[in-house]
Amino acid sequence: MSGRPLDVLEASLGDRVIVRLKSGDEYDGDLAGYDQHMNLVLEDVTIATDAVSGSESADDGESIEDTTIIRGDNVVSITP
């Protein structure tokens, strides 16, 4: 796999990824699409809010969404 960011995203299409945002929230979902600005489309998403504070409980700040679009400016990291 190439080390270029868009090549890594291309190789990860259809796979599960974890996206961490500036707010500390983490989105765990299937990467359905992206663009050159790293705007992301995730499907079957689990959102863990306040992940930075270390909350582990499934009932504490967690929700499930069908499709989520994340603006690239908010992304801190993407883990394939």
C-alpha positions, 0 to 999 in steps of 0.5 A, a space after each residue: 500500500 502506498 503512503 500517499 493519503 488518498 491512495 490509503 483511502 482508495 484502498 480502504 473503500 468498503 472497509 471499516 475505518 475509525 475517524 477521530 475529529 477535532 472535537 474528540 468524537 470518534 466515528 467507526 464506520 464503513 468508508 463509502 466515499 471521499 474526495 480530494 479534501 478528505 471529506 468522508 462518507 461513512 455508512 453503518 456508523 457508530 459515534 462515540 462522543 467524548 472519546 478523548 475523555 476515555 469513556 468506555 461505556 456503550 451507553 455513554 455518548 454512543 449512537 448509531 447512524 446509517 450514513 454520515 458525511 464528515 467534512 475533511 476540515 474536522 478530521 484529525 486522523 483516519 485509521 483503516 
